[in-house]
């Protein structure tokens, strides 16, 4: 008949009453015949075994071989369990709340083969379920700030694609003459803004000099639109005009009449503040 014993010192507080842990780990001591001392090599191995474990409770069960009387073997198995418990007490001195259950079972459950396999203590360590990883803190909230607007840049650019001129003149095509009033009506809604009217010409090749007749023509085209706006009541102090020559062509290498006409154009830049002259 077997019975349970519990060390009354240190960490050994009896059978654990905790909920079922996540997993168990098992360590087995073997003993010399009729001895209960733990060998130094086994002591070092147990210390390595316990390293890193988060222990909830421990069960220690001692056994013997079948040589000798059952009563003697029962006491011997208990001594072996106590020896293992004392070793655990020393190794776990920093964890004084770990409950440990000791039991001597004598000749019970003999193992086949050599009797030395039956002369053993089985240490079962119940491990606490690992704590869920702590989530990383949320990234700091960074206030999004709009990039300050460069007041020297236009709010928008109006490309008057349907306002075209006859080649080498400031004369609007017939369709452009019909469409220009609609554009002017819209521009009059921007009377609180500042306008820069830019005229262009068609002249593939390097940039024209300001003295070139085509460059001068581009300026005259811009002034033509300027004059129409002023005639309709736009404040002349809020509008300027410039010739741009053949800069920024819509078609760098025009091959058709339509591509050439698109280069002969007027664009209007709209500003909140007065643009540089």
N, C-alpha and C positions, 0 to 999 in steps of 0.2 A: 504494500500500500504506500502511495506517495503522499507527501504533504508539502505545502508551500511555506517558505520562510521569507521574511523581509528584514533587511538590515535596518536598524533603528538609528543610524547615524547618517550625517551628510545628506547626500542627494536622494537617498533611497527611501521613497515615501509610499511604496505599495503599488498596487495595480492602477494603471492609468484609467481615468474615466472620461477621456477625451473622445470626440467623435472619430469615426474611422478616418485615419490619415490617408494621404495620397498614395504612399508606397512604403515598402519595407526593404531593408537591407540586412543580410545575414552574415555573421562571422562565426567560425567554428574553431575552438581550441582543441588540441589533443594532448593527452597526459601520459606520462610514464606509468608503468604498472604500480598500483597502490600509492600513487602520489597525487597531491592536489596543488602543487606549486606550478605557477605559470612560467614557462621558459622565456628568457629575455627576448628571443627572436619573435615569439608570439606577442609579447607586450608591444614591441615596436611596430609589428604588423597591425595590431589593433589601433594604435595611435594613428597610423596612416589611413586606416579604414574609416575612422571617425572624422577625419579632417574634411571640412566643408559641408558636413551634414547638418541640417536643421532638425534637431531631434525633438520628438514629442514624448516618447516613452520607450522603455527598453524592457525586454523579457530575457531572462537568463535561465537556462535549463541545463542541469548537470546529469551525466550518465556514467555508468561503469560497464565493464565487461561482466561475464557471468561467473568469473572465478571468485570463490568465497561465498559467505552466507548472504542471503538477501538483506538482512538487517544491517550488516556491515556495509554492504554496497550502497544501501540507501543513505547511510551517514556520509560515506565517501563522496557520493554524488552531490550531497548538499555542501560539503566542504569545497568541492570544486566550483560550484556555483557561487559560493561566497567569495572565493579567491578572485573569480572573474568580476564580481561586483565591486570588491575593494579596488581592483585595478581601474575599473571604470570611474569609481569615485575620484581617484587621483587624476585621471585624464580629463574628467569633466568638472573639475573643481570650480570653474567659472560659471557653470550652469547648475546651480544648486536646486533648481525647481524641477528637474527631470525625474519623473517617477520611474522606479525600477522594480520589476517583479522577479523574484528568485524562486526556483523550484528544483528540488533534487528528485530524480525519478529512478534512481538505482539502476537495476538491470533491464528496465523497460526499453522496448524498441531496439534490441541489439541489431547491429549491422552485420551482414554476411562477410565472410572472409576473416582476415586477421583481427584478433580481439582488440588490437590497438585502435582500430577505427571506432569501436564502441566506447572507448575511454575518452569522452569528449564533453565539451560544454558548447551549447548553441546559444549565441547572442543574436537576438532579433531586435533591430532598431526600427521603430516606426518614425517616419519622417513627416514633418508638417507639410501640408501642400504649399508649394512655392507661392509667394505673394505675386499677384499680377504686377507686371512692370509698371512703374510709375510713368504715366504719359508725359512727354516733354511739355514744358510750359508753352502756351500759345505764343506765337511770335508777337513782338510788341506792335501795337497799332501805330502806324506811321501816318500822320495826317498828309493826305495828298494835296499838294498845292499846285495850282496852275502855274505853268511857266509864264512869268511876266511877258505880256505882249510888247513887242518892239513897236513903239508908236510911229517909228519911221517907216514901217512896212504898211502897205495898203490893206484896208479891210477886205477888199475884193477888187477884181479886175474884170471889167465888162468888155468882152470881145464882140465888137459889132461886125460879126462875120458877113452880114447881109448888106452892110453899107460899103459899097465898092465905088471905085472911081474909074473913069475912062483913062487909058494909058497916057502917061505924060501930061495929065491935066489935073485940075482940082474939081472937075465936073463930075457930079454923081451920075451913076447909071440911072435909067428910068425907074427900075425897080427900087433902087436905093432912095430915090426921091420920094417914093410913095411910103416907104417904111420909116424914114427918118423921123417924122412927127411922133410916131409911137415911142421911139427911143427917147425923144426929148421929153415927152410926158412922164416917162418913168424917171428920168434924171431929175426932173423938177421935184420929185418926192425926196430927193437927197439934198435939198437946198441948205440943210444944216451941216453938210459935210464939205470937204475940200476935194476938188477934182483936178487930176492931171490928164490932159488929153495928149496922146502920143500918136503921131502920124508916121506912116511907113511907106516905102516904095519897093518896087521890084527891081533888083539889080544883083543877080548872082555874082559872087566873087568876094574880094576883100572888102572890108568896111570902107564906106565912102567918106571922103573928107567933107567937112561942114561947108566948104565952098563949092562942092560939086552940085550941079544943077538938080540932080535927082534928090540929093539930100535936102536942098532948099525946097524942093517940091513936097517932100514929106512934111516939112514944117508948115507949108501953106495948107496942106490937107488937114492938119491938126487945127490950124486957125479957122478953117472953114467951119468945123464943128463948134469951135469956141464961139464964133460969131453968132451961130444959130441959137446957142444956149443963152447968150447975153440978150439977144433980141427977144427971147421968150421970158425974160425976167430973172435969169440966174445972176446972182451977185458976182460981178467981175473980180471982186477981191477974193473970191473963193474958188477961182478956177484959173489954171495956167495951161499953156500948150507948149509942146516941144516937138521938134523933128527928130526922128530916130534913124533916118536914112534906111539902109538895108539891114539893120540889126535884127536879130531874132526872126529870120524869115519863117513863115509857115511851111514853105517848101524851099529847101536850100538849093535844089536843082530842078526847077520847074521845067516841065516838058509840054504842058498843055496850057491853053488859054486860061482855063479855070484855075490852075495852080498859080499862074502869074497874077491873076486878079486877086487871089487870096493874100498875096504878099503886099498888095496895094491896099492898105487897110488903116483903120483907126481903132485904138484901144483906149479905154478910160480907166484910170486907177482912182479908187475911192479911198480917202483918208479921213480919220477922225480929227487929226491936227494938220496944220498947214504943211505941205511937203516943201522940201528945199527947192528953190528955183533952179 
